[in-house]
Amino acid sequence: MSVQPRKAESAQVEHPPAQDGIEQGKRLIRLPDDRGGSLSEFITNYFYRLTWGTPLHAMRLKGKYPLKLLAAPEDPIPGDARAGSAIRTGHFLFRGLRQPLAEIDYGRLQQPAEFLDYIHSFRWLRDLGAAATRGQAIPIAEQQVRSWLAAHAEKPSEPAWRVDNAGWRILMWAAYSPFILSTGDQIYRSLVLNCIARTARHLDRGADKAPIGLSRVTAWAGMVAAGLLLPGGEPRRIFAEAGLKRALEGAFYADGGLISRSPLDQLDAIDLLATLRAVYDVRNEEMPSFLPESLEKIVAALLGILHGDGSPGCWQGGLPVDAGRVAAIVGATGVRTRPLRQARDWGYQRLAAGQTVLLVDAAPPPVARLAGAGCASTAAIELSDGSIRIFQSCGGASFAGGTISADLAQGLRTTAAHSALVLDDTNSTAILADGTLGKGVSEVEVDRQESEQGSRLEVAHDGYARRLGFSHRRVIILSNDGRELRGEDVLLPSGRKRRSGDLPLALRFHLGPDVEPTLTADRQGALLRLAGGGMWQFRVALGEITLEDSLWVDGDGRPQGAQQLVVQATAGIGGTNIGWLLKKSS
């Protein structure tokens, strides 16, 4: 069964279309088959991978031995100098984890999945290049390539030959060929060049079998690079560009947002396409028109979820990526565009005024098969004042296996780990024991209006309707100077389920690390002092505010202690509504 992006249907509204790309009415619908890939698709791909170790697949990988690469593209993305320095001192460093180079066995690596991908994709070459001269890097890079070839050159296996890792490996080996092909050892050079050619043939067969989304796009990008850089590659280039166009159309919504809804994946996609662009540049070839057109949309969507500090919101398991890295990746694309204020299908709304930026998750959860760290975050908000985050999501769920345990990662995906309403201590979308997303939000209605007074956004979802008998509607108004944010959370009886008693609810507002809260004496307000001297006042019309522990995951993937404001109240059989106000006082 093919996977299609979530369908979006226009809600019936009487308002005329607004200017500046703002659509006032929208209904987003979660796919009914959002529980995983079809059985036939799984079986087909499983048996295809089994063929990798057979003589048949070995025959598929045979072909002409290339004598050289036609060019060495310059990597447009700077690496992490800290990780590169660690490589120079003898170990890979990845999100706080270490792998000593002297002890590495490429056939039996025991590390979290994303660390393995970092190693097998050879994206670490970028980091090494940021911390070493060519003379310093050559012996280190060449030794690791030799060891990798000894373990994996002849017999493809996962994750080393998984098509997304294979696609990145072609791009990295080409960009850093001065590091790995400067030797006079002709046998070794021939092994490297032949492995690139074999990898391209591997992708010829496997790119379209990759999961739809970033993985498939990466595989086709690697094929395009091979077509441009290997002698006689013009037929492969034509074939691969057609495949890349299909992959991009399947991976991104029309507004440029990736269907996994992950800001980290979105940034990775921009990194990938900027790196591919450098291959076209070094060959003095013009990119097909769909690539710059896609890049402009993808970049605009990413810019739309950046806070005032230049880092993306922590949606769908993400974390606050270093703003310098974000700027470098975006700059490498050559795209100059404005932030997308309303990603209609991707599902993020951006309200900005003065120094204030408000981000809202206004869509159902991402398709489960494409988002291993998908979160129950519908109607959650994040808020920043300049470079300081006031309200945020805990983030970090996609980093399970390293500094974050599997159990903690599951907790970071919950509704309670976001600045959102939690009813009866239940997720708005169920997170099942196997990590998939279960029942919950199936429809989200969005209505946005702009005026001289400010921006008004209304987000309604049915995540609690079937299980608890209430629909949730969140109304947010940001003043035109950015100094006042008004909110109202409404629970209305909905669905077939009817309850006879009250249900507890909690409005959670997770505070950023640079916010110091002080509760007022009546427990219906709080003063939020910002590092640097700013202050905001928070008031709630119903319920009582408590101050509880929280955590957030920093840019290195490490959990850090934090605090949260929690408004405790109840919903009777007729529902309830809670108004709240955040106002800047200095």
C-alpha positions in Angstrom: 0.0 0.0 0.0 1.5 3.3 -1.0 1.7 6.1 1.6 0.3 9.5 0.8 0.7 12.7 2.7 -2.0 13.6 5.2 -5.0 14.9 3.3 -6.2 18.4 4.1 -9.7 19.6 3.5 -10.9 23.1 3.7 -13.2 23.8 6.6 -16.3 25.8 5.7 -15.7 29.4 6.6 -17.2 32.7 5.5 -14.1 34.8 5.8 -12.4 35.8 2.5 -8.8 34.7 1.9 -6.4 36.7 4.0 -3.3 38.4 2.6 0.4 37.3 3.1 -0.3 33.6 2.7 -2.7 33.3 5.7 -5.6 30.9 5.2 -8.3 31.5 7.7 -10.0 28.1 7.7 -8.5 24.6 7.4 -9.3 21.1 8.5 -6.4 18.6 8.7 -7.3 14.9 8.8 -5.1 12.0 10.0 -4.8 9.1 7.6 -6.9 6.1 8.8 -4.1 3.6 8.0 -1.6 5.5 10.2 -0.2 2.5 12.0 2.6 1.2 9.8 3.6 -0.1 6.4 1.5 -2.7 4.7 2.4 -6.4 5.2 3.1 -6.9 1.5 5.4 -3.9 1.4 7.2 -5.2 4.5 7.6 -8.7 3.1 8.8 -7.5 -0.3 11.5 -5.3 1.3 12.5 -7.9 3.8 13.2 -10.5 1.1 14.9 -7.9 -1.1 17.4 -7.3 1.8 17.9 -11.0 2.1 19.2 -11.1 -1.4 22.0 -8.8 -0.6 24.2 -11.7 0.5 23.4 -13.9 -2.5 25.4 -14.3 -5.7 22.5 -12.7 -7.5 23.0 -9.4 -5.8 26.8 -9.7 -6.2 26.2 -10.0 -10.0 24.0 -6.9 -9.8 26.8 -4.9 -8.3 29.4 -5.8 -11.0 30.3 -3.4 -13.7 33.1 -1.2 -15.1 35.8 -0.1 -12.7 36.0 3.7 -12.7 39.6 5.0 -12.8 38.8 8.4 -11.2 36.1 10.8 -10.1 35.3 13.6 -12.5 35.5 16.2 -9.8 35.8 16.7 -6.0 32.9 18.9 -4.9 33.5 21.3 -2.0 31.4 20.5 1.0 29.3 23.6 1.6 28.4 22.7 5.2 31.0 23.3 8.0 31.5 20.4 10.4 31.6 20.2 14.1 35.2 21.2 15.1 34.7 19.6 18.6 33.8 16.2 17.1 36.6 16.6 14.6 39.1 17.3 17.4 37.9 14.1 19.1 38.6 12.1 16.0 42.1 13.5 15.9 42.6 12.4 19.5 41.4 8.9 18.7 37.7 8.5 19.0 34.4 9.3 17.4 32.3 11.6 19.5 28.5 11.6 18.9 26.0 13.3 21.2 28.1 12.6 24.3 29.0 9.0 23.3 32.5 7.8 22.3 33.8 5.1 20.1 37.6 4.6 20.3 39.1 4.3 16.8 41.8 1.9 18.0 39.0 -0.5 19.2 36.7 -0.2 16.2 35.4 -3.3 14.5 33.3 -2.2 11.6 31.7 -5.6 11.3 30.5 -5.7 14.9 29.9 -2.1 16.0 27.8 -1.8 19.2 26.4 1.7 19.4 22.9 3.3 19.2 21.4 3.3 15.7 22.0 7.0 15.0 25.7 6.7 16.0 26.0 3.8 13.6 24.5 5.9 10.9 27.0 8.7 11.6 29.9 6.3 11.2 28.7 4.3 8.2 27.5 7.4 6.3 31.0 8.9 6.8 29.5 12.2 7.7 32.2 12.3 10.3 34.6 13.3 7.5 32.9 16.7 7.6 33.8 17.1 11.3 37.3 15.9 10.7 37.7 18.5 8.0 36.6 21.2 10.4 39.4 20.4 12.8 42.3 19.2 10.7 44.5 20.2 7.8 44.6 18.0 4.8 47.9 16.5 5.9 46.6 15.8 9.4 43.3 14.3 8.1 44.7 12.0 5.4 46.2 9.2 7.6 43.1 9.1 9.9 40.6 9.1 7.1 42.4 6.6 5.0 42.9 4.2 7.8 39.1 4.3 8.6 38.2 3.8 5.0 40.5 0.8 4.7 39.0 -0.8 7.8 35.5 -0.1 6.6 36.2 -1.6 3.2 37.7 -4.7 4.7 34.4 -5.3 6.6 31.8 -4.2 4.1 33.1 -3.6 0.6 32.2 -7.1 -0.7 29.1 -8.1 1.1 26.3 -5.5 1.6 24.5 -5.5 5.0 22.5 -3.1 7.2 23.0 -0.5 8.4 26.2 0.0 6.4 24.5 -0.4 3.1 21.1 0.9 4.0 20.3 3.1 1.1 20.3 6.4 3.0 23.7 5.7 4.5 24.9 4.6 1.1 23.6 7.8 -0.5 25.4 10.0 2.1 28.6 7.9 1.8 28.8 8.7 -1.9 28.4 12.4 -1.2 31.0 12.4 1.6 33.6 10.2 -0.1 33.4 12.5 -3.2 33.6 15.8 -1.2 36.5 14.4 0.9 38.3 12.5 -1.8 41.4 14.6 -1.1 41.4 12.9 2.3 40.9 9.4 1.2 42.3 9.2 -2.4 45.6 11.0 -2.1 47.7 7.9 -1.5 49.9 6.3 -4.1 48.6 2.9 -3.3 46.8 2.1 -6.5 45.1 -1.1 -5.2 43.5 0.9 -2.4 42.4 3.7 -4.7 40.9 1.1 -7.0 39.0 -0.4 -4.1 37.6 3.0 -3.0 36.5 3.9 -6.6 35.0 0.5 -7.2 33.1 0.7 -4.0 31.6 4.0 -5.0 30.5 2.4 -8.3 29.1 -0.7 -6.6 27.2 1.5 -4.2 25.6 3.4 -7.1 24.5 0.1 -8.6 23.1 -0.9 -5.2 21.1 2.3 -5.1 19.9 1.7 -8.7 18.0 -1.3 -7.4 17.2 -0.1 -3.9 16.4 3.6 -3.8 12.7 3.2 -4.5 12.4 0.4 -1.9 13.5 2.8 0.9 10.7 4.2 3.2 9.0 7.2 1.7 10.4 10.4 3.1 13.9 11.6 3.8 15.5 8.1 3.5 14.3 7.7 -0.1 15.2 11.3 -1.0 18.8 10.6 0.4 19.1 7.5 -1.7 18.2 9.2 -4.9 20.4 12.2 -4.1 23.3 9.8 -3.8 22.5 8.3 -7.2 22.4 11.8 -8.8 25.8 12.5 -7.4 27.2 9.3 -8.7 25.7 10.1 -12.1 27.5 13.4 -12.1 30.8 12.3 -10.7 31.5 8.8 -12.3 32.7 8.6 -15.9 29.8 7.6 -18.2 27.2 8.5 -15.7 24.8 10.5 -17.9 22.2 7.8 -18.2 22.2 7.2 -14.4 21.9 11.0 -13.8 18.8 11.2 -16.0 17.2 8.2 -14.3 18.2 9.4 -10.8 16.9 13.0 -11.3 13.5 11.6 -12.3 13.6 9.4 -9.2 14.6 12.3 -7.0 11.8 14.4 -8.3 9.3 11.6 -7.4 10.9 11.1 -4.0 10.7 14.8 -3.1 7.0 15.0 -4.2 6.2 12.0 -1.9 8.3 13.3 1.0 7.2 16.9 1.3 3.8 18.6 1.6 3.0 21.3 -0.9 4.1 24.0 1.6 7.6 22.5 1.9 7.2 20.6 5.2 8.5 17.1 5.5 5.9 14.5 6.2 7.7 13.3 9.3 6.9 16.8 10.7 10.4 16.7 12.3 12.4 20.0 12.3 15.6 17.9 12.6 14.7 15.9 9.5 13.8 19.1 7.8 17.2 20.5 8.5 18.8 17.3 7.4 16.9 17.5 4.1 18.2 21.0 3.5 21.8 19.9 4.4 21.4 17.0 1.9 20.1 19.2 -1.0 22.7 21.9 -0.4 25.5 19.2 -0.5 24.0 17.9 -3.7 23.9 21.4 -5.2 27.7 21.6 -4.7 28.1 18.5 -6.9 26.2 20.3 -9.7 28.3 23.4 -9.1 31.7 21.6 -9.4 30.6 20.0 -12.7 29.3 23.4 -14.0 25.9 21.7 -14.5 22.6 23.4 -14.0 20.2 21.8 -11.5 16.8 20.7 -12.9 14.2 23.3 -12.1 12.4 21.2 -9.5 15.4 21.2 -7.1 15.7 25.0 -6.5 11.9 25.2 -6.4 11.8 22.5 -3.8 14.7 24.0 -1.8 13.0 27.4 -1.6 9.8 25.9 -0.1 11.7 23.6 2.3 13.9 26.5 3.5 10.9 28.8 4.0 9.1 26.1 6.0 12.2 25.6 8.3 12.5 29.4 8.8 8.9 29.4 9.9 9.6 27.3 13.0 12.7 29.1 14.1 12.6 31.0 17.5 14.2 34.3 18.1 17.5 32.6 18.9 17.7 31.2 15.4 17.1 27.6 16.5 14.0 25.5 15.6 11.3 24.5 18.0 11.6 21.2 19.8 8.8 19.5 17.9 8.5 15.8 17.2 11.4 14.8 19.4 13.8 17.6 18.3 16.1 19.8 20.3 17.5 23.4 20.1 20.0 23.0 17.3 22.9 25.5 17.4 21.8 28.6 15.6 25.1 28.9 13.8 24.7 25.5 12.3 21.2 26.3 11.1 22.4 29.5 9.5 25.3 27.8 7.8 23.1 25.0 6.3 20.5 27.5 5.1 23.2 29.8 3.8 24.7 26.9 1.8 21.5 26.6 -0.2 21.8 30.1 -1.7 18.0 30.5 -1.0 16.8 33.9 0.3 13.2 33.8 1.4 10.9 34.8 4.3 9.8 32.5 7.0 6.6 30.6 6.2 4.1 32.0 8.7 1.5 29.3 8.1 2.5 25.8 7.0 -1.0 24.7 6.2 -0.3 21.0 5.6 2.9 20.6 7.6 0.9 21.9 10.5 2.9 24.6 12.2 1.7 28.1 12.8 4.0 31.0 13.3 2.8 34.2 15.0 5.4 36.9 15.4 5.3 40.5 16.6 8.0 42.7 18.1 10.6 40.4 19.7 8.0 37.7 20.4 7.7 34.5 18.4 4.9 32.0 19.1 4.9 28.6 17.4 1.9 26.3 17.5 1.5 22.6 16.6 -1.8 22.8 14.7 -2.1 19.4 13.1 -2.6 15.7 13.9 0.5 13.7 14.8 2.8 12.6 11.9 2.4 9.4 10.0 3.6 6.7 12.4 5.6 4.7 9.9 7.7 7.8 9.1 8.2 9.3 12.5 9.8 7.0 15.1 9.7 9.8 17.7 6.2 11.3 16.8 4.7 13.2 19.7 1.2 13.7 21.0 1.6 17.5 20.8 -1.4 18.7 19.0 -2.3 22.3 20.1 0.9 22.7 22.1 2.7 26.0 22.0 6.3 27.3 22.2 7.1 31.0 22.9 10.2 33.1 22.8 11.1 36.7 23.6 14.2 37.5 21.5 16.8 34.9 22.2 15.1 33.6 25.4 12.5 30.7 25.3 9.7 31.3 27.7 7.4 28.3 27.0 8.8 25.3 25.3 8.5 21.5 24.7 10.8 19.1 26.5 12.0 17.7 23.2 14.8 15.1 22.7 12.6 12.0 22.2 14.4 11.1 18.9 17.7 10.7 20.8 16.8 7.5 22.6 19.7 5.0 23.1 22.4 7.4 24.1 22.1 9.9 26.9 18.4 9.4 26.9 16.9 6.0 27.9 14.1 4.4 26.0 11.7 4.9 28.9 12.5 8.6 29.1 12.2 9.0 25.4 8.7 7.6 25.6 7.9 10.1 28.3 9.2 13.0 26.2 6.7 12.1 23.5 3.7 12.6 25.7 1.3 15.5 25.8 2.4 16.3 29.3 6.0 16.9 27.9 4.6 19.8 25.9 3.0 23.2 26.8 -0.5 21.9 26.2 -3.7 20.8 28.0 -3.7 17.3 29.5 -7.1 15.8 30.3 -7.3 13.0 32.9 -3.5 12.5 32.7 -4.1 11.1 29.2 -2.3 11.7 25.9 -4.3 13.5 23.2 -3.0 10.7 20.9 -2.1 7.3 22.5 1.6 6.3 22.5 1.6 2.5 22.4 4.1 0.2 24.1 5.8 -0.6 20.8 6.4 3.1 20.2 3.8 3.6 17.5 1.0 6.2 17.7 -2.4 4.8 18.5 -5.9 6.3 18.6 -6.5 10.0 19.4 -6.4 13.1 17.3 -7.9 12.3 13.9 -9.1 15.8 12.9 -7.8 19.3 13.6 -9.7 22.5 12.7 -7.6 25.7 12.3 -8.9 29.2 11.9 -6.5 32.2 11.8 -7.2 35.8 11.4 -5.0 38.9 11.1 -5.9 42.4 12.0 -4.3 45.7 13.0 -4.7 44.6 16.7 -2.8 41.4 16.2 -3.1 37.7 15.3 -5.8 35.3 16.4 -5.5 31.6 16.1 -8.0 28.9 17.0 -7.0 25.2 17.0 -9.6 22.5 17.8 -9.0 18.7 17.9 -10.9 15.5 18.8 -8.1 13.7 20.6 -10.1 13.3 23.8 -13.5 12.9 22.2 -13.8 9.1 21.8 -12.0 8.1 25.0 -13.1 10.9 27.4 -16.0 12.6 25.8 -14.6 16.1 25.2 -13.2 18.0 22.3 -10.5 20.6 23.0 -10.3 24.1 21.5 -7.4 26.4 22.1 -7.8 30.1 21.2 -4.7 32.3 21.2 -4.4 36.1 20.5 -1.0 37.8 20.1 -1.1 41.6 20.2 0.5 43.5 17.4 3.4 44.7 19.6 4.1 41.2 20.8 3.8 42.2 24.5 0.5 40.4 25.3 -0.6 36.8 24.7 -4.1 35.9 25.6 -5.2 32.2 25.6 -8.4 30.3 26.3 -8.7 26.5 26.5 -12.2 25.1 26.1 -13.4 21.6 26.7 -16.8 20.8 25.2 -18.8 17.6 25.4 -18.3 15.6 22.3 -18.6 12.1 20.9 -20.7 9.2 22.2 -19.0 8.9 25.6 -20.8 10.6 28.5 -19.3 10.9 31.9 -21.1 11.3 35.2 -18.2 12.9 37.2 -15.5 15.5 36.9 -12.2 14.9 35.2 -9.0 16.5 36.3 -7.1 18.6 33.8 -3.7 20.3 33.7 -2.6 23.2 31.6 1.2 22.8 31.4 3.6 25.5 30.5 7.2 24.2 30.4 9.6 27.0 31.1 12.9 27.7 29.3 16.2 27.5 31.2 16.6 31.3 31.3 13.2 31.9 33.0 12.9 32.2 36.8 9.3 31.8 38.0 7.7 33.2 41.2 4.1 32.3 42.1 1.8 35.0 43.4 0.2 34.7 46.9 -3.3 33.8 45.4 -1.8 31.0 43.3 -3.5 32.4 40.2 -0.5 34.2 38.8 3.3 34.0 38.4 6.1 36.4 37.6 8.5 35.2 35.0 11.9 36.9 35.2 14.1 36.4 32.1 17.9 36.3 32.1 19.0 39.8 31.1 16.3 41.7 33.0 13.0 41.2 31.2 9.8 40.2 33.0 6.4 38.7 32.0 3.3 38.3 34.2 1.2 35.2 33.9 -2.4 35.1 35.1 -5.1 32.4 34.9 -8.9 32.9 35.4 -9.7 29.5 36.8 -7.9 26.8 38.8 -4.7 27.0 40.8 -1.1 27.3 39.6 1.6 25.0 41.0 5.3 25.0 40.2 6.6 21.6 39.3 9.9 20.1 38.1 10.4 19.6 34.4 13.3 18.9 32.0 14.5 19.9 28.6 17.0 18.3 26.3 19.9 20.5 25.3 21.6 20.8 21.9 23.9 17.9 22.8 21.1 15.6 23.6 21.5 15.8 27.4 18.6 16.1 29.8 18.7 19.3 31.9 16.5 20.2 34.9 13.8 22.9 34.4 10.5 24.0 35.8 6.9 24.2 34.6 3.8 26.1 35.5 0.8 23.8 35.9 -2.7 25.0 36.1 -4.8 22.4 38.0 -8.6 22.4 37.4 -11.4 20.0 36.6 -13.9 19.5 33.7 -17.5 18.8 34.7 -20.0 17.0 32.5 -20.7 20.2 30.7 -17.1 21.0 30.0 -15.1 24.0 31.0 -13.1 26.9 29.7 -10.0 28.4 31.2 -8.7 31.8 30.2 -5.1 32.9 30.7 -2.9 35.9 30.0 0.8 36.5 29.6 1.8 40.1 29.5 5.3 41.7 29.3 5.9 44.2 32.0 9.5 45.3 31.4 
